[in-house]
Amino acid sequence: MWLLTHRRIQCRTNLLRKHVLPNATCEVCNEADETPEHIIGGCTIGRQFWEKIGLKSMKTASKDAIHNLSPPAGVPNQGFFAFIALAWWPLWKTMNAAVFRNELKSRSRKKSW
């Protein structure tokens, strides 16, 4: 959580900055650079996840933006922010699995988020 909110999570933009990769384009969607924000809400994986749970947008990783979110109808306030924080980890892991183990293609054939 700390790494994500401080934009230090390993993503293509950080690896490009360290001269590890030649570009930062997201390998999953090829629509934008892979930033921390893109991983949690800008890429197809993140957008589909947040839409399924009733949140229209999760395009920022800042602590202030998280605290300004309102839970979807029927979801209690208590524990909502902890849920958001816990959801970020599997989103990042899913992006890594899609890129490094090609798991997105096999998962999308079985079912979507």
Stockholm file with secondary structure:
# STOCKHOLM 1.0

chainA/1-113         MWLLTHRRIQCRTNLLRKHVLPNATCEVCNEADETPEHIIGGCTIGRQFWEKIGLKSMKTASKDAIHNLSPPAGVPNQGFFAFIALAWWPLWKTMNAAVFRNELKSRSRKKSW
#=GR chainA/1-113 SS CHHHHTTCSCCHHHHHHTTSSSCCBCTTTCSSBCCHHIIIIISHHHHHHHHHTTCSCCCCCCHHHHHTCCCCTTCCSTTHHHHHHHHHHHHHHHHHHHHHSCHHHHHHHHCCC
#=GC SS_cons         CHHHHTTCSCCHHHHHHTTSSSCCBCTTTCSSBCCHHIIIIISHHHHHHHHHTTCSCCCCCCHHHHHTCCCCTTCCSTTHHHHHHHHHHHHHHHHHHHHHSCHHHHHHHHCCC
//
